[in-house]
C-alpha cells in the first residue's frame, strides 16, 4: 500500500514538508517566547512587588501594629487597602514567627507564611517564587524594622504566576505574525522549488521517476546485447551485465573513465569516437563483437553516447562450419567435373579403338591422383587437414592453378579443437591465395605445415602419419605463399579487418582478399576469422608480400585462453583488442 505522502504531487510534497518545518519552527518560537515572557514577568513584577512590600514595611501604621499586640487589628484593613491600590494579588503582614496577621484570604490569617529560601528576617529584601494555596506566586519580601533596628516582622507582596494559557495569550500576537510570515514564505518557496525541480526532471513526478528508473534498470539488464552509456567526459554512466562481461569491467564502474578501467587503446578509440558508427566489428577480448555507437545531443550540446554490442563469435564459428561444408561440396563438385572430363576422354579413345592409349591414360591419371594423396598423407597425419588439402588441390586444378605441399611439411595428429582451428586457418589462407592468383598464367600456391620445437617423439607413436606429436613441440606454424603480386606493405594490417578487400566487386586480378572464389557475399571475412582463431589460441598471423604465416600454440582451450592470448598480445602491438572493421 502506498503511503499518503507518495500520492501527492511534487508541489504537494514540498508544501507538506514545508508545513512540517513551519510547525516545528512555530513550536520552537513559542517555547522561546514563553521563556522570554516568564523572564520578563519575573523581572518586572518582581521589582514592582518589592516596591509594594517595601512601601508597606515603611508605613508607621504597620510598625505600630506589629509593635503593639493590642493594635494588630489595624493591619488587615491597612494591608487590603494597600493591596488594592498596588494591584497585588497577595499582601501579607507577619510577625517574626511567620504567623500571618493579614491576607487576601481571611482563612489564612494566623497560618504560617511560606518564605521559601528568603532571608528577610535577617534584614534583607528578597524576590522569589513561593507556594500559596497550592499555586506558585511571585513574591517579594521586605523586613519591618523598628527605629532601634529591631526586626518587627515582614511584609510579603505577590502576584499569582500566570498559567500556560495566559502566557500563550500574551505571546499570541507575536506568534501569529511569525506563523503568517513563515506560511507565506514556505508556500511560495515550495511552489517555486517544485516548478524548478519539475523543469529539471522533464515534468515527471517523483513516482514516475522511480518507475521509469526501475523499468530502465530492469530493461537494461534484461537485454541480451551489451549496452554502454558514456557522458561527455567518456565516463561510464550505465552498463549492463553483457557489456561488463565483454569489456571485462569491474563492478564499481559508475562515474569512472574507460581509460581508468583498463580498456585497451584500440577499443577505447572505437568506443569514444565522436562519429556515429553502425555495425563496426571489433575483436574484443577474444570475442568478435559488432558495435553500434550513437552520439547523444541535448539542445545541440553533446551529452555523451550509447554503444550497443552484439557478440558475433558464435555466428562466425557457425559460418566456419558452413564454410567447411561448402569446401567439401566444392571439392566434390570439382572432382565430379574432373571425373566427367576424364570419362569423356576415355569414351573418345574407345570410339577411336585406341585401347592401348586408354590403358596408358587410366594408369597415368590414377597414378597422379595416388601420388597426390600419398604425398599429402605422408606429410600430414591429421586426417581433417589432409582431406582439406586434397580437396583444395582439386579446386586449384579446376581454376588452372597448382596447389603444392612443401617438402618440409610435417604435421602429426592433433586433438579435435586444434584440428578444427587448423582447418579454419589453412582453408581461409588457401582460399585467399587462390583468389589472389585467379586468372594468372602458371599460378601456384604452396602450403607448409610444421611444428615448432620438434624433438624426439613420445614413446606411444611416431612422427609420421598417425603418430603422436613430439613431446617438445609447442605450436603449429602454417605458411601459405602464392605466385600473386602480394599485399602492399601499407595494407598489411588492413587486410585482417573484416569486410576489407583489395579486389573491386566484379573484377578478377592478382590481389589478396579475405573472400573465397565464387563467394562475393563473404568477401573480407576469411582473414579476420584467421586472426580471431589465432588470437584465441594465443598465437598470431602476419603477412609479408604474398606470404602469410600463422602460429597456433598447442593446448589453449577456448574457455581458458586468456593467459596465452594476453601474452601474445603483450608481445605485439595488438594490446587487448584489434579492430577488424565492417561487418563480419
C-alpha positions as CSV (number, residue, x, y, z in Angstrom):
1,X,0.0,0.0,0.0
2,X,1.4,3.4,-1.0
3,X,1.9,6.0,1.7
4,X,-0.3,9.1,1.6
5,X,2.8,11.4,1.1
6,X,3.8,9.3,-2.0
7,X,0.4,10.0,-3.6
8,X,0.9,13.8,-3.5
9,X,2.4,15.7,-6.4
10,X,5.9,17.1,-6.1
11,X,4.5,20.5,-5.2
12,X,2.2,18.9,-2.6
13,X,5.1,17.0,-1.1
14,X,7.2,20.1,-0.8
15,X,4.3,22.0,0.7
16,X,3.6,19.3,3.3
17,X,7.3,19.1,4.2
18,X,7.4,22.9,4.4
19,X,4.4,23.0,6.7
20,X,6.0,20.4,9.0
21,X,9.1,22.7,9.1
22,X,6.9,25.7,9.8
23,X,5.1,23.9,12.7
24,X,8.4,22.8,14.2
25,X,9.7,26.4,13.9
26,X,6.5,27.7,15.5
27,X,6.8,25.3,18.4
28,X,10.4,26.4,18.9
29,X,9.4,30.1,18.7
30,X,6.6,29.5,21.1
31,X,8.9,28.0,23.6
32,X,11.4,30.8,23.3
33,X,8.5,33.4,23.6
34,X,7.2,31.7,26.7
35,X,10.6,31.7,28.3
36,X,11.1,35.4,27.4
37,X,7.6,36.2,28.8
38,X,8.4,34.3,32.0
39,X,11.7,36.1,32.5
40,X,10.0,39.4,31.7
41,X,7.2,38.8,34.2
42,X,9.6,37.8,37.0
43,X,11.8,40.9,36.3
44,X,9.0,43.5,36.0
45,X,6.5,42.2,38.5
46,X,9.2,41.2,41.0
47,X,10.5,44.7,41.2
48,X,7.0,46.1,41.4
49,X,6.0,43.7,44.2
50,X,9.3,44.5,46.1
51,X,8.4,48.2,45.9
52,X,4.9,47.5,47.3
53,X,6.4,45.4,50.1
54,X,9.0,48.0,51.0
55,X,6.3,50.7,50.9
56,X,4.1,48.8,53.3
57,X,7.1,47.9,55.6
58,X,7.9,51.6,55.9
59,X,4.4,52.7,56.9
60,X,4.1,53.8,60.5
61,X,0.8,52.0,60.9
62,X,2.4,48.7,60.1
63,X,5.2,49.3,62.6
64,X,2.7,50.2,65.3
65,X,0.5,47.2,64.6
66,X,3.5,44.8,64.7
67,X,5.0,46.5,67.8
68,X,1.8,46.5,69.9
69,X,-0.2,43.3,70.0
70,X,-3.3,45.2,71.1
71,X,-3.3,47.2,67.9
72,X,-2.8,44.3,65.4
73,X,-6.4,44.7,64.2
74,X,-5.4,47.7,62.1
75,X,-3.0,45.6,60.0
76,X,-5.7,43.7,57.9
77,X,-7.6,46.8,56.6
78,X,-4.3,48.6,56.0
79,X,-2.9,45.7,54.0
80,X,-6.1,45.2,52.0
81,X,-6.3,48.9,51.2
82,X,-2.7,48.9,50.0
83,X,-3.1,45.6,48.1
84,X,-6.0,47.1,46.2
85,X,-4.1,50.3,45.4
86,X,-1.0,48.4,44.2
87,X,-2.7,45.8,42.2
88,X,-1.1,42.9,44.1
89,X,-2.8,39.5,44.4
90,X,-1.4,39.0,47.9
91,X,-0.2,41.3,50.7
92,X,0.6,39.5,53.9
93,X,2.0,41.1,57.1
94,X,3.5,38.6,59.5
95,X,5.3,38.5,62.9
96,X,8.9,37.3,63.2
97,X,7.5,33.9,64.0
98,X,6.0,33.9,60.4
99,X,2.3,34.0,61.7
100,X,0.2,35.9,59.2
101,X,-1.7,38.9,60.6
102,X,-3.4,39.8,57.3
103,X,-4.1,38.3,53.9
104,X,-6.5,38.3,51.0
105,X,-8.0,35.1,52.3
106,X,-9.2,35.7,55.9
107,X,-9.0,31.9,56.5
108,X,-5.2,32.0,56.1
109,X,-4.8,34.7,58.9
110,X,-2.8,33.1,61.7
111,X,-1.3,30.5,59.3
112,X,2.4,30.2,58.8
113,X,3.8,32.2,55.9
114,X,5.8,30.2,53.3
115,X,9.0,32.2,52.9
116,X,10.9,29.6,50.8
117,X,14.6,30.4,51.0
118,X,14.1,34.0,51.9
119,X,16.4,35.7,54.4
120,X,14.1,38.6,55.1
121,X,14.3,38.1,58.8
122,X,18.0,38.9,58.6
123,X,17.0,42.3,57.4
124,X,17.4,41.8,53.6
125,X,14.8,42.1,50.9
126,X,14.1,39.1,48.7
127,X,12.3,38.2,45.5
128,X,11.4,34.7,44.5
129,X,8.6,32.1,43.9
130,X,6.7,30.6,46.9
131,X,3.7,28.4,47.2
132,X,0.4,29.9,48.4
133,X,-2.7,27.8,48.5
134,X,-1.2,25.2,46.2
135,X,-0.2,27.5,43.4
136,X,3.1,29.3,42.6
137,X,3.3,33.0,43.5
138,X,5.9,35.5,42.6
139,X,6.6,37.1,45.9
140,X,8.7,40.0,47.3
141,X,9.7,40.1,51.0
142,X,10.7,43.2,52.9
143,X,11.6,43.4,56.6
144,X,9.7,45.7,59.0
145,X,12.4,47.4,61.1
146,X,11.8,49.5,64.3
147,X,13.6,52.7,65.0
148,X,16.1,50.9,67.2
149,X,16.8,48.4,64.4
150,X,14.7,45.5,65.8
151,X,13.0,43.2,63.3
152,X,9.3,43.6,64.0
153,X,8.1,41.3,61.2
154,X,7.9,41.1,57.4
155,X,5.7,42.2,54.6
156,X,5.1,39.8,51.6
157,X,3.6,41.2,48.4
158,X,3.0,38.8,45.5
159,X,1.4,38.2,42.1
160,X,0.0,34.8,41.1
161,X,2.1,33.2,38.4
162,X,0.2,33.3,35.1
163,X,-0.8,29.9,33.7
164,X,0.3,28.5,30.3
165,X,-2.9,29.6,28.6
166,X,-2.4,33.2,29.9
167,X,1.2,33.3,28.8
168,X,0.3,31.9,25.3
169,X,-2.4,34.5,25.0
170,X,0.1,37.1,25.8
171,X,2.6,35.8,23.2
172,X,-0.1,35.0,20.6
173,X,0.2,38.2,18.6
174,X,3.9,37.7,18.0
175,X,3.4,34.0,17.2
176,X,0.7,34.7,14.7
177,X,2.9,37.2,12.9
178,X,5.8,34.7,12.8
179,X,3.4,32.0,11.6
180,X,1.9,34.1,8.9
181,X,5.3,35.1,7.5
182,X,6.6,31.5,7.7
183,X,3.5,30.2,5.8
184,X,3.7,32.7,3.1
185,X,7.4,32.1,2.5
186,X,7.0,28.4,2.8
187,X,4.2,28.1,0.3
188,X,5.9,30.4,-2.2
189,X,9.2,28.6,-1.8
190,X,7.6,25.2,-2.2
191,X,5.8,26.2,-5.4
192,X,8.9,27.8,-6.9
193,X,11.1,24.8,-5.9
194,X,8.6,22.3,-7.2
195,X,8.4,24.2,-10.6
196,X,12.3,24.3,-10.8
197,X,12.7,20.6,-10.0
198,X,9.9,19.6,-12.5
199,X,11.7,21.6,-15.2
200,X,14.9,19.7,-14.4
201,X,13.0,16.3,-14.4
202,X,11.2,17.0,-17.7
203,X,7.9,17.4,-15.9
204,X,7.9,14.0,-14.2
205,X,6.6,13.4,-10.7
206,X,8.7,11.5,-8.2
207,X,6.7,8.3,-8.6
208,X,7.0,8.5,-12.3
209,X,10.8,9.0,-12.0
210,X,11.0,6.0,-9.7
211,X,9.0,3.8,-12.0
212,X,11.0,5.0,-15.0
213,X,14.3,4.2,-13.3
214,X,13.1,0.8,-12.2
215,X,11.8,0.0,-15.6
216,X,15.1,1.2,-17.3
217,X,17.2,-0.8,-14.9
218,X,15.2,-4.0,-15.5
219,X,15.2,-3.4,-19.2
220,X,18.9,-2.6,-19.3
221,X,19.9,-5.8,-17.5
222,X,17.3,-7.9,-19.5
223,X,18.8,-7.0,-22.9
224,X,21.0,-9.8,-24.4
225,X,23.1,-7.3,-26.2
226,X,25.7,-5.2,-24.3
227,X,24.8,-1.6,-23.6
228,X,27.4,1.0,-22.6
229,X,26.5,4.6,-21.8
230,X,29.1,7.4,-21.6
231,X,28.9,11.0,-20.6
232,X,30.6,13.9,-22.5
233,X,33.8,13.2,-20.5
234,X,33.7,9.5,-21.6
235,X,32.8,8.4,-18.0
236,X,30.6,5.3,-17.6
237,X,27.0,6.3,-16.8
238,X,25.3,3.0,-17.4
239,X,26.5,-0.5,-18.3
240,X,24.6,-3.8,-18.4
241,X,25.8,-7.3,-17.5
242,X,26.6,-8.3,-21.0
243,X,28.7,-5.2,-21.8
244,X,30.6,-5.5,-18.5
245,X,31.4,-9.2,-19.3
246,X,32.5,-8.4,-22.9
247,X,34.7,-5.5,-21.7
248,X,35.8,-7.2,-18.5
249,X,34.9,-4.3,-16.4
250,X,34.9,-4.3,-12.6
251,X,31.8,-4.0,-10.5
252,X,32.3,-0.3,-9.5
253,X,32.3,1.3,-12.9
254,X,29.9,4.1,-12.3
255,X,31.5,7.6,-12.9
256,X,34.9,6.1,-13.9
257,X,36.6,6.7,-17.3
258,X,37.2,3.9,-19.7
259,X,41.0,4.5,-19.6
260,X,40.9,4.3,-15.8
261,X,39.1,1.0,-16.1
262,X,41.9,-0.5,-18.2
263,X,40.1,-0.6,-21.6
264,X,42.7,-1.2,-24.4
265,X,43.7,1.9,-26.5
266,X,42.3,0.5,-29.8
267,X,39.0,-0.4,-28.3
268,X,38.9,2.9,-26.4
269,X,39.1,4.7,-29.7
270,X,36.2,2.7,-31.1
271,X,34.0,3.4,-28.0
272,X,34.8,7.1,-27.7
273,X,34.9,8.1,-31.4
274,X,32.7,11.2,-31.9
275,X,31.3,9.9,-35.2
276,X,28.3,7.7,-35.4
277,X,29.1,4.0,-36.1
278,X,27.0,1.2,-37.5
279,X,27.9,-2.4,-37.4
280,X,31.5,-1.9,-36.7
281,X,33.1,-5.2,-35.9
282,X,36.0,-5.4,-33.4
283,X,38.0,-8.2,-31.8
284,X,37.2,-7.7,-28.1
285,X,39.0,-9.9,-25.5
286,X,39.0,-12.9,-28.0
287,X,35.4,-12.3,-29.0
288,X,34.2,-10.9,-32.3
289,X,31.8,-8.1,-31.4
290,X,29.6,-5.8,-33.5
291,X,29.4,-2.2,-32.2
292,X,26.7,0.4,-32.9
293,X,27.6,3.8,-31.4
294,X,25.2,6.7,-31.3
295,X,26.3,10.2,-30.0
296,X,23.7,11.9,-27.8
297,X,22.8,15.6,-28.0
298,X,20.5,17.8,-25.9
299,X,19.6,21.1,-27.5
300,X,22.5,20.9,-29.8
301,X,25.0,20.2,-27.0
302,X,26.8,16.8,-26.8
303,X,25.9,14.9,-23.6
304,X,27.5,11.6,-24.2
305,X,27.0,8.4,-26.3
306,X,25.3,5.0,-26.2
307,X,27.0,1.9,-27.6
308,X,25.4,-1.4,-28.2
309,X,27.4,-4.6,-28.6
310,X,26.4,-7.9,-30.2
311,X,28.7,-10.9,-29.7
312,X,29.1,-12.4,-33.2
313,X,31.6,-15.1,-32.2
314,X,29.1,-17.9,-32.2
315,X,27.8,-16.7,-35.6
316,X,31.3,-16.6,-37.0
317,X,32.0,-20.1,-35.7
318,X,28.8,-21.3,-37.3
319,X,29.9,-19.7,-40.5
320,X,33.2,-21.5,-40.2
321,X,31.4,-24.8,-40.0
322,X,29.3,-23.8,-43.0
323,X,32.5,-22.9,-44.9
324,X,33.9,-26.3,-44.1
325,X,30.8,-28.0,-45.5
326,X,30.9,-25.7,-48.5
327,X,34.6,-26.5,-49.1
328,X,33.7,-30.2,-49.1
329,X,30.8,-29.5,-51.5
330,X,33.1,-27.5,-53.8
331,X,35.7,-30.3,-53.7
332,X,33.2,-32.9,-54.6
333,X,31.8,-30.7,-57.4
334,X,35.4,-30.2,-58.8
335,X,36.2,-33.9,-58.6
336,X,32.9,-34.7,-60.3
337,X,33.7,-32.3,-63.0
338,X,37.2,-33.6,-63.4
339,X,35.9,-37.2,-63.4
340,X,33.3,-36.3,-66.1
341,X,36.0,-34.9,-68.3
342,X,38.2,-38.0,-67.9
343,X,35.3,-40.2,-68.7
344,X,34.7,-38.2,-71.9
345,X,38.4,-38.7,-72.9
346,X,38.2,-42.4,-72.2
347,X,34.9,-42.7,-74.2
348,X,36.5,-40.9,-77.1
349,X,39.6,-43.1,-77.1
350,X,37.4,-46.2,-77.0
351,X,35.4,-44.9,-80.0
352,X,38.8,-44.5,-81.9
353,X,39.7,-48.0,-80.8
354,X,42.9,-46.7,-79.1
355,X,42.8,-49.4,-76.4
356,X,46.5,-49.1,-75.5
357,X,46.2,-45.4,-75.1
358,X,43.1,-45.9,-72.9
359,X,45.2,-48.2,-70.6
360,X,48.1,-45.7,-70.5
361,X,45.7,-42.8,-69.8
362,X,43.9,-44.6,-67.0
363,X,47.3,-45.6,-65.5
364,X,48.6,-42.0,-65.8
365,X,45.6,-40.3,-64.1
366,X,45.3,-42.9,-61.5
367,X,49.0,-42.6,-60.6
368,X,48.8,-38.8,-60.4
369,X,45.9,-39.0,-58.0
370,X,47.5,-41.6,-56.0
371,X,50.8,-39.7,-55.8
372,X,48.9,-36.6,-54.6
373,X,47.1,-38.5,-51.9
374,X,50.2,-40.4,-50.9
375,X,52.3,-37.2,-50.8
376,X,49.8,-35.4,-48.6
377,X,49.2,-38.3,-46.3
378,X,52.9,-38.9,-45.8
379,X,53.4,-35.4,-44.5
380,X,50.1,-34.6,-42.8
381,X,48.9,-37.1,-40.2
382,X,45.8,-35.1,-39.2
383,X,43.0,-36.6,-41.5
384,X,40.9,-33.4,-41.5
385,X,43.8,-31.2,-42.7
386,X,44.9,-33.8,-45.2
387,X,41.4,-34.1,-46.7
388,X,41.2,-30.3,-46.9
389,X,44.5,-30.1,-48.8
390,X,43.4,-32.8,-51.3
391,X,40.1,-31.0,-51.8
392,X,41.8,-27.6,-52.3
393,X,44.1,-29.3,-54.8
394,X,41.1,-30.2,-56.9
395,X,39.7,-26.7,-56.7
396,X,43.1,-25.3,-57.7
397,X,43.3,-27.6,-60.7
398,X,39.8,-26.5,-61.8
399,X,40.8,-22.8,-61.9
400,X,44.1,-23.6,-63.6
401,X,46.4,-23.3,-60.6
402,X,48.6,-25.8,-58.8
403,X,48.5,-26.5,-55.0
404,X,51.9,-27.5,-53.7
405,X,52.7,-29.1,-50.4
406,X,56.1,-28.1,-49.2
407,X,58.8,-30.8,-48.8
408,X,59.4,-29.5,-45.3
409,X,55.7,-30.1,-44.2
410,X,55.5,-32.4,-41.3
411,X,52.2,-32.3,-39.2
412,X,51.3,-35.0,-36.7
413,X,47.8,-35.9,-35.4
414,X,46.2,-33.4,-33.1
415,X,43.2,-33.0,-30.8
416,X,39.8,-32.2,-32.3
417,X,39.9,-28.5,-31.3
418,X,43.3,-27.8,-32.7
419,X,42.4,-29.8,-35.8
420,X,39.3,-27.7,-36.4
421,X,41.3,-24.4,-35.9
422,X,43.9,-25.7,-38.4
423,X,41.2,-26.4,-41.0
424,X,39.8,-22.9,-40.5
425,X,43.3,-21.2,-40.8
426,X,44.6,-23.3,-43.7
427,X,41.3,-23.2,-45.6
428,X,40.9,-19.5,-45.5
429,X,44.6,-18.8,-46.3
430,X,44.5,-21.2,-49.3
431,X,41.2,-19.7,-50.5
432,X,42.7,-16.2,-50.1
433,X,45.8,-17.3,-52.2
434,X,43.7,-19.0,-54.9
435,X,41.5,-15.9,-55.2
436,X,44.7,-13.7,-55.4
437,X,46.1,-15.8,-58.3
438,X,42.9,-16.4,-60.2
439,X,43.4,-15.9,-63.9
440,X,47.3,-15.8,-63.7
441,X,49.3,-18.0,-66.1
442,X,51.3,-20.7,-64.3
443,X,49.7,-19.7,-60.9
444,X,50.7,-21.8,-57.9
445,X,50.0,-21.9,-54.2
446,X,52.4,-23.5,-51.7
447,X,51.4,-24.7,-48.2
448,X,53.9,-25.5,-45.4
449,X,52.8,-27.0,-42.1
450,X,55.4,-27.5,-39.4
451,X,55.6,-27.9,-35.6
452,X,57.8,-25.5,-33.6
453,X,60.3,-27.2,-31.2
454,X,60.0,-30.6,-32.8
455,X,62.2,-33.0,-30.9
456,X,62.2,-36.7,-30.0
457,X,58.8,-38.2,-30.4
458,X,56.9,-39.7,-27.4
459,X,57.1,-43.5,-27.0
460,X,53.4,-44.1,-27.9
461,X,53.8,-43.1,-31.6
462,X,56.0,-41.8,-34.3
463,X,56.1,-38.6,-36.2
464,X,54.7,-39.9,-39.4
465,X,51.1,-40.4,-40.4
466,X,49.0,-41.5,-37.5
467,X,51.8,-40.8,-34.9
468,X,51.6,-38.5,-31.8
469,X,53.1,-35.1,-31.8
470,X,56.6,-34.5,-30.5
471,X,57.0,-34.2,-26.7
472,X,58.8,-30.8,-27.2
473,X,56.5,-29.3,-29.9
474,X,54.8,-26.1,-28.7
475,X,52.9,-24.8,-31.7
476,X,51.9,-25.4,-35.3
477,X,53.2,-22.9,-37.9
478,X,51.2,-22.5,-41.1
479,X,52.8,-20.8,-44.0
480,X,50.9,-20.2,-47.3
481,X,52.5,-18.3,-50.2
482,X,51.5,-17.9,-53.8
483,X,52.7,-16.5,-57.2
484,X,50.5,-13.4,-56.9
485,X,51.5,-9.8,-56.6
486,X,51.2,-9.9,-52.8
487,X,49.8,-7.5,-50.2
488,X,51.3,-3.9,-50.3
489,X,53.1,-3.1,-47.0
490,X,50.7,-0.2,-46.2
491,X,47.8,-2.6,-46.3
492,X,49.4,-5.3,-44.1
493,X,47.2,-4.6,-41.2
494,X,44.0,-3.6,-43.0
495,X,43.7,-7.0,-44.8
496,X,42.8,-8.6,-41.4
497,X,39.9,-6.3,-40.9
498,X,36.5,-7.9,-41.5
499,X,35.0,-6.6,-44.7
500,X,38.3,-5.3,-46.2
501,X,39.2,-6.5,-49.8
502,X,41.7,-5.2,-52.3
503,X,39.6,-6.6,-55.2
504,X,36.9,-4.4,-56.7
505,X,33.5,-6.1,-56.9
506,X,33.1,-7.9,-60.2
507,X,36.8,-7.8,-61.1
508,X,39.4,-10.6,-61.2
509,X,43.0,-10.0,-60.9
510,X,46.1,-10.5,-58.8
511,X,45.0,-9.3,-55.4
512,X,44.7,-10.6,-51.9
513,X,41.4,-10.5,-50.2
514,X,39.6,-12.4,-47.5
515,X,36.9,-13.8,-49.8
516,X,36.9,-17.2,-51.3
517,X,36.2,-17.6,-55.1
518,X,32.7,-17.7,-56.0
519,X,31.6,-16.2,-52.7
520,X,31.3,-12.5,-53.0
521,X,28.9,-12.1,-50.1
522,X,31.6,-13.4,-47.8
523,X,34.4,-11.1,-49.1
524,X,36.6,-9.7,-46.3
525,X,35.8,-12.3,-43.6
526,X,38.3,-15.1,-44.0
527,X,41.5,-13.3,-42.9
528,X,39.6,-11.7,-40.0
529,X,38.5,-15.1,-38.9
530,X,42.1,-16.4,-39.2
531,X,43.3,-13.6,-36.9
532,X,40.4,-14.4,-34.4
533,X,41.3,-18.1,-34.3
534,X,45.0,-17.4,-33.8
535,X,44.4,-14.8,-31.1
536,X,42.1,-17.1,-29.2
537,X,44.9,-19.7,-29.0
538,X,47.4,-17.1,-28.0
539,X,49.0,-17.0,-31.5
540,X,49.2,-14.6,-34.3
541,X,49.1,-14.2,-38.1
542,X,51.4,-12.0,-40.2
543,X,51.7,-11.2,-43.9
544,X,54.8,-10.3,-45.9
545,X,54.0,-9.7,-49.5
546,X,52.5,-12.9,-50.9
547,X,53.3,-15.0,-47.8
548,X,51.0,-15.4,-44.8
549,X,52.4,-17.1,-41.6
550,X,50.1,-18.2,-38.8
551,X,51.1,-19.6,-35.4
552,X,48.7,-21.7,-33.3
553,X,50.0,-22.8,-29.9
554,X,49.0,-26.2,-28.5
555,X,46.7,-26.8,-25.6
556,X,44.9,-23.4,-25.4
557,X,41.2,-24.3,-25.0
558,X,38.5,-21.7,-25.9
559,X,37.4,-21.2,-22.3
560,X,40.9,-20.8,-20.8
561,X,42.9,-18.9,-23.4
562,X,43.1,-15.5,-21.7
563,X,46.6,-16.1,-20.3
564,X,48.1,-17.2,-23.6
565,X,46.2,-14.6,-25.6
566,X,47.3,-11.9,-23.2
567,X,51.0,-13.0,-23.5
568,X,50.8,-13.0,-27.3
569,X,49.1,-9.6,-27.4
570,X,51.7,-8.2,-25.0
571,X,54.4,-9.2,-27.4
572,X,52.7,-7.4,-30.3
573,X,51.0,-4.1,-30.9
574,X,47.7,-5.8,-30.6
575,X,47.1,-4.9,-26.9
576,X,43.8,-6.5,-25.8
577,X,41.8,-5.9,-29.0
578,X,42.2,-5.4,-32.7
579,X,39.8,-3.5,-34.9
580,X,38.5,-5.8,-37.7
581,X,36.3,-3.2,-39.3
582,X,33.0,-3.6,-41.1
583,X,30.5,-6.4,-40.9
584,X,31.7,-10.0,-40.4
